[in-house]
Amino acid sequence: MEPKRRRELGLAALAVVLVSVLYIAIEGWPLGTGTSTAPAPASNGAGRTARNDRKPGAAETPDVHLEALEAGKPKPGEAGRDLFRFKPKPPPRPAVAEQPARPAETAPESTGPAPPPPIALKFIGIIDVGQSKKVVAVLSDGRGAPVYGSEGETVLGQYRILRIGTESIEMSYLDGRGRQTIRFTGS
């Protein structure tokens, strides 16, 4: 037989085997029946066995003591009742003698004006202006466009930039009060 004919016969045999396997997978075994070999259970209960006909070594049903179910139940207690009884009730704490009340302490009076509110700006970046070696800080108040400023300049008409670092900026109000360091947030 020539090789081409042999190859065609081999492919045909492989196709028959694949179709058979596919049919068995879809329809079930044995071929042509379409159902399993196990008999269907009887609907009237005739196929059931009695409980005493069980195989030896099968688990038995535990005994139920109905008397124990009817036994006295504990009465609910007062507020210290623990529904799950995980642990015994702790003993009562010993009574502590009351200490005489101390006179109310008064807060020390402030001697100066209230400190200014914190500076509500975020330090979001640095711009390095090449040849002049000037560093410009980029700040945001979260409401509008970013604000730019370098050391010694006034920002938003009320803050002065004192020092610009790589990770933080130091600012204060124009009158020098409220000196604050703002860390780089990057956003």
N, C-alpha and C positions, 0 to 999 in steps of 0.2 A: 504494500500500500504506500502511496506517496505521502510525503510529510504534510502537504496541504489538507488532504482528505483526513488524515489522522487528527490534525488540529481541529477541524470542523466537528468530528465525532466527539472529541474530548470536550469542546465547548457545549455541544448539545447535551451531553451527559451531565455536565455541571449545571446547565440551565434546568434540567429535570430535577436534580437534587435540590436546587434553590427553591423552585416552585413547590416541591413537596414540603420542605421545611417551613416555608411561608404559610402554606395551607394548614399544616399542623399547628403552627403558632396561632393562627386566627381561629380555626374551627375546633381545635382540641384533638385529643387522641382517643380512640383509634380512628383511622382514616374513614371518612364517609359517614360516621355516626353523628358527629356534631355535638355529642354530649359526653359527659364523663362516665366512667364505668361504675361509679358508686351509685347504689340505688337511692331513689328519692325517699325521704322520710314519709311515713304514712301520716295522713292528716287526722286520722281518728285515734291515734295513740297506740295502735295495735303493735307497733314495732318497738315500743318502749319496754325496758326490763324493770323488774321490781327492784327496790332498794336493797333487798337482802341478797340479790344475785350478783352483787359487785365482785370484782376481782379481788383476791387477797392483797393486802398492802395498800388499798385505796384509802384515802383520808376519810375519816368518819365525821359525822356531824357532831359538834360539841353539845353537851347536855345543857339545857336551859333550866335554871332554877327560878321558877316563877315566884316562890316564896320570898326570895331575896329582893325581887322587884317590888313586892308589897310591904317590905320592912319599913320601919319608921324612918322618915326623912328628917334631916336637921332643920330646925326652925331658923328663919332668918334672924340675924343678930341686929345690933345697932349699926351706927355709921361705919364702924371698922370692919365690916363684912368683906371678905375676900372671896369672890365667886369661884376662883380656880384653886385656891388653897395651895399655892406654890410653896409657901414657907409659913412657919408659925408666926403669929402676931408678935411684934416686938414688945418688950416690956415697956410700961409707961416711963417717961422721963421723970427724973426727980425734980421736984419743985425748986425753982431758983428764987432766992430772996430778991425782991425788987430793990433796985438801986435808986437812990434819990435822984430826981430829975435835975440835970445841970441847967444852969441858966442859958438861955439861947445866946449863941455867939453871934455877934454882929460882924458883918463883912467890913473889912477896912475901907474907909472912904478913899476914892481915887483923888489924887492930888492934881492931876492934869487933865487935859482934854482927852476925849476918847480917841483911840488909835484910828487911823484912816482905814477904810475898807481895803481888802486885798486887791491887787491889780488884776483885772479880769482879762488878761491877754495870754495867748498861747505863743510860745516860741516854736516856729515851725520850720525854720531853715536859716542858712547862711549863704550870702553871695560874696564870693571873693573877687574883688575888682582887681584884675591882674597887675598892671605896672604901678599903680599908685599904692599898692599894698593896703588898700582900704577894705575893711570888712563891713558888710551891710547885713543887718539882721532882718529876717522876715517874720512879722508878727501877725496874729489874727485875733479879732475879738469875737469871731464866730457868727457875725451878722453880715458883714459886707466884704469888700475886697481886702486882700492882705495889705498890711502897712509895712513900710520899709524905713529903716533908720540905722545910723552908725553911732559910735560912741560919742557922747556929749550932745547929741541932738534931742529935740523934743518930738514926742510922738503923740498924736491925737490931741495936741494942745494941753495935755495935763500930766504926761509922764516924761521922764528923762532917762535915757539909756546911759548907765554908768560904765558898764563893762560888758563886752561880748566874748564869750568863751566858745569852745567847740561843743560842749554839752549843755551849757546854760547861759543865761543872760541875767545881768543884775540891773534892776530898775528901781526908780523911786518917783514920788510925786515931785512936781516942780519945786516945791519949797523944801525938799530934802527929807521929808518925813516918809514913813512907810517903805523903807528900803526892803526890797524883796528879790529873791533869786528865783527865776522861772526856768525849769528844766526843759530840755529839748523834747518835744512830743512827736515830731515828724509827721503830723497830720493836721 
